[in-house]
Amino acid sequence: MMASTRVEVRRGKNESSTALIRRFTRRAQGLGLVRELRDRRYWKRAKSKNVDHKRALISKVRREKYNELVKLGKIDLTARKNVRGKGYKK
């Protein structure tokens, strides 16, 4: 059973209908309703606990290796701060 969330906005004295809709939309986004509904739009197969556990272990090992390289001075954190993600163009 899905838990339901209710969003309620009341129209102010001199508030236009577009402002009311904008306020409703912002409140719904703040509660995460829009993102949740977009996620529910298509059916996704649930990952097994085993798969999630393996991915968590792999990321933990990678994180520990990275932190060790930082400690040894092989990775410079100050140079790393200016690096952008994939697809970054100047």
ABEGO torsion letter per residue (X at the ends): XBBBBBBBBBBBAABBAAAAAAAAAAAAAAAGAAAAAAAAABBBBBBBAAAAAAAAAAAAAAAAAAAAAAAAGABBAAAAAABBBBGBBX
